[in-house]
């Protein structure tokens, strides 16, 4: 069994937001939206982020398939 660096959705989301801050991403919620509503750009970026982590063996295929940004 492979040992993964990130093993749950909470850790994955946290690492994504750290990644966004490091690269100057603006991640404010749109006005009058639900607490967990983010711009589409971040949903797309999150998908690409977790795709890269899965390919690099940092997260499992199972976590890749079930993880969502919100």
Protein Blocks (a to p, Z undefined) as FASTA:
>chain_A
ZZdfblcfklmmmmmmmmmmmnopacbdcehiafklccfklmmmmmmmmmmmmmnopacf
klmmmpcfZZ
